[in-house]
Amino acid sequence: MDWAVVALVSGMVVAALAFGVGYRAKQIRYADQLKLAEEEAARVVLEAQNKSQGIMLEGKDEVLKLREQQETEQKRRRNELQEQERRLQQRREGLESRSEAVDNRKRSLDAREKEIERKHQELAEIKISQLKELERVAAMSREEARATFLKIVEAESRQDAARLMREIEAKAQEDGDRRAREIIATVIQRIASEQVAESTVSMVPIPNEEMKGRIIGRSGRNIRSIELATGADLVVDDTPDAIIVSCFDPVRREVARLAVLKLVADGRIHPARVEKVVEQAQKEVDQIILTEGERAAYEAGVLGADSLICRAGALLHDIGKAVTHEVDGSHALIGADIARRCGVPPKVVNCIAAHHGEEEMGSVEAVIVEAADAISGARPGARRETLEIYVKRLQALEEIANSFEGVAQAFAVQAGREVRILVKPEAIDDLATQRLSKAIARKIEEGVQFPGQIKVTVIRETRAIEYAQ
């Protein structure tokens, strides 16, 4: 029993010693860990301090860079402002010099204006003296001289008016041609293909090189005549036994080619012969075009027309004349409107509206009706006129034209639809022909009853004839 107690006590003592030793070991280990932790914390704090110092240094560098950039930008802007101020100063100086030049020019113009006024005054005095001298030399009173002077001024004014009218018409024609060329150029630009459809030159063979000299002629008169008559360019170069015909118009180029071939074959080459040969070549080309066009149209099947539409259009084309005295407008358009309201087919309506060109022809039947109407109206005695009335109307047209001063001959042609007047070139100039045509047209409107319209053509021709003996 005593041994058991001793053993128990011994065990308890050993356990207490073990516990104390373990506890002390833990305290020592915890102290070591705490020391390590403190050292790590000190190291982290030191690193943080180092990093913060680096960041502060970088921030200072960035601030310095920004400050340098700002100073550079301010310097650049100051330079720009200085440059703008310099330019403004130069412009101000230029405006001042220009203003001074304008003032000088104004003073010069004022001086010239005064000089012109002085000359006008001198001219007026000269005119008065000339009028007095005219009265003395011509033995006319002032009223008679004034009447003569007014007649001269009236003639000059008429010439000026005719010249102005001709210039306006020419300008309108030029503007129309320019606009048409612009439209054509736009169309060509839109539909142009990448390759040229045909060549712009043709080769004309000649028998020998001596023929080139004959085609050129003395001082180039033959080749100039050919080029003027055909509108094509002839290139005579070193090409052996050949001449080049150049022109962008294939029709003119073909006319020139045929004309040169005929001249070479005939051997007679001079300006008068050139005109005849070119005319013959033109007729041949026109016939070739017509024949080939008809053949192509026949092969393409585009010449077919509806005979019923043609008959209906021909029957109704002048229906508008029945109400032209009640409704304003052209009888063609009035008739087309009546036919449209009555349910007539659109093609027949187009035949009615387009037979005088007042509406675009939309079918081949409309073309046929227009041609038939022109043929019918050109017949002697057409439009329910007797032959006697028809002849009297032609005579009246010719008499009206012959009643004007300066008319040499007058002819009523195309069944009275046109009057051609030949004038005396020494009595009427080119500008006066414009006034004459308008005056004759107005007198025909006042004195002759006629259907449709009458074309007045005034022709002035000057010929110089001399005989070599």
HELIX and SHEET records of a PDB file:
HELIX    1   1 ASP A    2  ALA A  138  1                                 137    
HELIX    2   2 ARG A  142  ILE A  191  1                                  50    
HELIX    3   3 GLU A  210  ILE A  216  1                                   7    
HELIX    4   4 ARG A  218  GLY A  220  5                                   3    
HELIX    5   5 ARG A  221  THR A  230  1                                  10    
HELIX    6   6 PRO A  250  ASP A  266  1                                  17    
HELIX    7   7 PRO A  271  ALA A  300  1                                  30    
HELIX    8   8 SER A  307  LEU A  316  1                                  10    
HELIX    9   9 ILE A  319  ALA A  322  5                                   4    
HELIX   10  10 HIS A  331  ARG A  341  1                                  11    
HELIX   11  11 PRO A  346  ALA A  354  1                                   9    
HELIX   12  12 VAL A  364  GLY A  377  1                                  14    
HELIX   13  13 LEU A  387  ASN A  402  1                                  16    
HELIX   14  14 ASP A  430  GLY A  447  1                                  18    
SHEET    1   A 3 VAL A 201  PRO A 205  0                                        
SHEET    2   A 3 ALA A 242  SER A 246 -1                                        
SHEET    3   A 3 ASP A 233  VAL A 235 -1                                        
SHEET    1   B 3 VAL A 407  VAL A 413  0                                        
SHEET    2   B 3 GLU A 418  VAL A 423 -1                                        
SHEET    3   B 3 LYS A 455  ARG A 460  1                                        
END                                                                             
